[in-house]
Amino acid sequence: MAESDIEKRVKEIIATEINADPSQIKRESTLEDAQIESIDLVQIMFAIEEEFDIYLADEDIGFDVENVGVVIDAVERLAAKKNDDAGGS
């Protein structure tokens, strides 16, 4: 399955925030696997919100993020909703 543009960009944001190679960030990577600490996660969420002009509420990703895929899925869902809302106006 090909990586979406959103998935690629989310991985790049995460990699930038934790000073890692984006190729090392996998959907199934847990926060522990990726060595993402709480403060890093906050910075990552802010960067993602800014990049995609969305708001990641707790109900979108939850406090206990299982893995990077959960974040990517939430961003894809919110970005699609934003596009649908913009197209319907």
BALOBA-1460 file (C-alpha; in Angstrom, 3 decimals):
// residues 89
<rec num="1" residu="m" x="0.000" y="0.000" z="0.000"/>
<rec num="2" residu="a" x="1.394" y="3.374" z="-0.998"/>
<rec num="3" residu="e" x="2.056" y="5.955" z="1.649"/>
<rec num="4" residu="s" x="-0.324" y="8.932" z="1.486"/>
<rec num="5" residu="d" x="0.977" y="12.488" z="1.352"/>
<rec num="6" residu="i" x="-0.484" y="13.068" z="4.814"/>
<rec num="7" residu="e" x="1.217" y="9.972" z="6.217"/>
<rec num="8" residu="k" x="4.532" y="11.017" z="4.704"/>
<rec num="9" residu="r" x="4.247" y="14.556" z="6.080"/>
<rec num="10" residu="v" x="3.202" y="13.367" z="9.571"/>
<rec num="11" residu="k" x="6.211" y="11.046" z="9.675"/>
<rec num="12" residu="e" x="8.457" y="13.920" z="8.565"/>
<rec num="13" residu="i" x="7.075" y="16.157" z="11.328"/>
<rec num="14" residu="i" x="7.615" y="13.443" z="13.936"/>
<rec num="15" residu="a" x="11.129" y="12.760" z="12.669"/>
<rec num="16" residu="t" x="12.006" y="16.461" z="12.748"/>
<rec num="17" residu="e" x="10.746" y="16.857" z="16.313"/>
<rec num="18" residu="i" x="12.707" y="13.859" z="17.616"/>
<rec num="19" residu="n" x="15.753" y="14.312" z="15.362"/>
<rec num="20" residu="a" x="15.287" y="10.992" z="13.578"/>
<rec num="21" residu="d" x="15.281" y="9.718" z="10.018"/>
<rec num="22" residu="p" x="11.687" y="9.719" z="8.646"/>
<rec num="23" residu="s" x="12.269" y="6.230" z="7.209"/>
<rec num="24" residu="q" x="12.611" y="4.948" z="10.778"/>
<rec num="25" residu="i" x="9.078" y="6.134" z="11.671"/>
<rec num="26" residu="k" x="6.568" y="3.375" z="10.947"/>
<rec num="27" residu="r" x="2.770" y="3.331" z="11.393"/>
<rec num="28" residu="e" x="3.152" y="0.566" z="13.953"/>
<rec num="29" residu="s" x="5.894" y="2.388" z="15.895"/>
<rec num="30" residu="t" x="4.814" y="3.031" z="19.455"/>
<rec num="31" residu="l" x="5.824" y="6.240" z="21.179"/>
<rec num="32" residu="e" x="8.334" y="4.195" z="23.140"/>
<rec num="33" residu="d" x="9.724" y="2.594" z="19.945"/>
<rec num="34" residu="a" x="10.177" y="6.040" z="18.402"/>
<rec num="35" residu="q" x="11.512" y="7.420" z="21.685"/>
<rec num="36" residu="i" x="8.803" y="10.098" z="21.733"/>
<rec num="37" residu="e" x="8.411" y="11.617" z="25.179"/>
<rec num="38" residu="s" x="5.346" y="13.504" z="26.404"/>
<rec num="39" residu="i" x="6.844" y="16.914" z="25.719"/>
<rec num="40" residu="d" x="7.839" y="15.791" z="22.224"/>
<rec num="41" residu="l" x="4.288" y="14.574" z="21.607"/>
<rec num="42" residu="v" x="2.894" y="17.992" z="22.520"/>
<rec num="43" residu="q" x="5.299" y="19.676" z="20.086"/>
<rec num="44" residu="i" x="4.442" y="17.108" z="17.401"/>
<rec num="45" residu="m" x="0.698" y="17.728" z="17.839"/>
<rec num="46" residu="f" x="1.185" y="21.507" z="17.586"/>
<rec num="47" residu="a" x="3.313" y="21.104" z="14.455"/>
<rec num="48" residu="i" x="0.739" y="18.778" z="12.863"/>
<rec num="49" residu="e" x="-2.126" y="21.141" z="13.694"/>
<rec num="50" residu="e" x="-0.235" y="24.034" z="12.150"/>
<rec num="51" residu="e" x="0.811" y="22.075" z="9.057"/>
<rec num="52" residu="f" x="-2.689" y="20.805" z="8.255"/>
<rec num="53" residu="d" x="-4.713" y="23.672" z="9.789"/>
<rec num="54" residu="i" x="-6.668" y="21.234" z="11.968"/>
<rec num="55" residu="y" x="-7.315" y="20.781" z="15.682"/>
<rec num="56" residu="l" x="-6.437" y="17.426" z="17.255"/>
<rec num="57" residu="a" x="-8.825" y="17.074" z="20.181"/>
<rec num="58" residu="d" x="-8.360" y="14.382" z="22.824"/>
<rec num="59" residu="e" x="-11.266" y="12.429" z="21.358"/>
<rec num="60" residu="d" x="-9.523" y="12.375" z="17.970"/>
<rec num="61" residu="i" x="-6.357" y="10.654" z="19.164"/>
<rec num="62" residu="g" x="-6.854" y="10.004" z="22.860"/>
<rec num="63" residu="f" x="-4.380" y="10.616" z="25.632"/>
<rec num="64" residu="d" x="-2.880" y="7.146" z="25.370"/>
<rec num="65" residu="v" x="-1.652" y="7.133" z="21.778"/>
<rec num="66" residu="e" x="-0.956" y="3.513" z="20.869"/>
<rec num="67" residu="n" x="1.219" y="4.139" z="17.861"/>
<rec num="68" residu="v" x="2.078" y="6.539" z="15.056"/>
<rec num="69" residu="g" x="-0.695" y="5.049" z="12.910"/>
<rec num="70" residu="v" x="-3.336" y="6.369" z="15.335"/>
<rec num="71" residu="v" x="-2.028" y="9.902" z="14.809"/>
<rec num="72" residu="i" x="-1.865" y="9.475" z="11.023"/>
<rec num="73" residu="d" x="-5.419" y="8.086" z="10.912"/>
<rec num="74" residu="a" x="-6.732" y="11.013" z="12.971"/>
<rec num="75" residu="v" x="-4.985" y="13.568" z="10.752"/>
<rec num="76" residu="e" x="-6.276" y="11.898" z="7.572"/>
<rec num="77" residu="r" x="-9.817" y="11.812" z="8.995"/>
<rec num="78" residu="l" x="-9.738" y="15.468" z="10.103"/>
<rec num="79" residu="a" x="-8.134" y="16.664" z="6.859"/>
<rec num="80" residu="a" x="-10.786" y="14.817" z="4.822"/>
<rec num="81" residu="k" x="-13.561" y="16.333" z="6.963"/>
<rec num="82" residu="k" x="-12.043" y="19.793" z="6.544"/>
<rec num="83" residu="n" x="-11.927" y="19.304" z="2.762"/>
<rec num="84" residu="d" x="-15.519" y="18.037" z="2.706"/>
<rec num="85" residu="d" x="-16.673" y="21.001" z="4.798"/>
<rec num="86" residu="a" x="-14.807" y="23.449" z="2.551"/>
<rec num="87" residu="g" x="-16.264" y="21.892" z="-0.589"/>
<rec num="88" residu="g" x="-19.790" y="21.964" z="0.764"/>
<rec num="89" residu="s" x="-19.797" y="25.710" z="1.453"/>
